[in-house]
């Protein structure tokens, strides 16, 4: 259940009224001009990482966001530490650099199973690398190491490295890749966000994670039953952490391998909120959403 906000019991102090002054029209006009002239820069200074227009339910549910997207293949022979992949990125940098997300597939699967997330997330204002793993059988911890290697490649040697803010990085994965995202978050606390999609891992306890983490489970998952995986992952993350658990109603382990509005909607919101620090997306996460596609939702709202 969501934690209720605790409104402060202290009432803000009110300034004492001073002597009344009669403003002349010229002075008032100058004051308004000064205020209007500085409104936009002040907003940009509050959060320089906002990208794109103000979000709506329609905009985060749409198959594509406001940014035009291109992609580039990453050959396995050109990288070390992971098996190559595909980079998806916004074509324009008019609004500045972007946060980056590396995404890993599940057991015996390749990047094709998570390919739908590449253009969908990139069109919302992220650089995305969907990876192949070194071998199809790589365990979760190896996939976590490979996700970090993929991020290091993105910011260090990739053709899109100049489009990326090196301090705004995230990991994501399905199945063993979802377990890998937890492992990566546990290894590198400087990450801004982690997302596990019907994750699988033999490690059930994650008290050391310091990265805002979003766990997606599936009600009818027989490969990684939520009671043995996603629910345990969520409940053992620190209580003080920004975290959320979303259980997809009637979904299976393979649900994240095909386009899914609910996964996209709340995955985008999580990445925007914590990679971009864009509080315009807080409205979709807190209070807890109640979509018909959601069997259960837990969180630690309000987010810090």
HELIX and SHEET records of a PDB file:
HELIX    1   1 UNK A   25  UNK A   46  1                                  22    
HELIX    2   2 UNK A   57  UNK A   61  1                                   5    
HELIX    3   3 UNK A   76  UNK A   78  5                                   3    
HELIX    4   4 UNK A  111  UNK A  114  5                                   4    
HELIX    5   5 UNK A  115  UNK A  122  1                                   8    
HELIX    6   6 UNK A  140  UNK A  156  1                                  17    
HELIX    7   7 UNK A  161  UNK A  163  5                                   3    
HELIX    8   8 UNK A  176  UNK A  187  1                                  12    
HELIX    9   9 UNK A  230  UNK A  236  1                                   7    
HELIX   10  10 UNK A  255  UNK A  257  5                                   3    
HELIX   11  11 UNK A  261  UNK A  274  1                                  14    
HELIX   12  12 UNK A  279  UNK A  284  5                                   6    
SHEET    1   A 9 UNK A  69  UNK A  74  0                                        
SHEET    2   A 9 UNK A  85  UNK A  90 -1                                        
SHEET    3   A 9 UNK A 126  UNK A 131 -1                                        
SHEET    4   A 9 UNK A  98  UNK A 104  1                                        
SHEET    5   A 9 UNK A 164  UNK A 174  1                                        
SHEET    6   A 9 UNK A 193  UNK A 197  1                                        
SHEET    7   A 9 UNK A 213  UNK A 218  1                                        
SHEET    8   A 9 UNK A 243  UNK A 248  1                                        
SHEET    9   A 9 UNK A 294  UNK A 299 -1                                        
END                                                                             
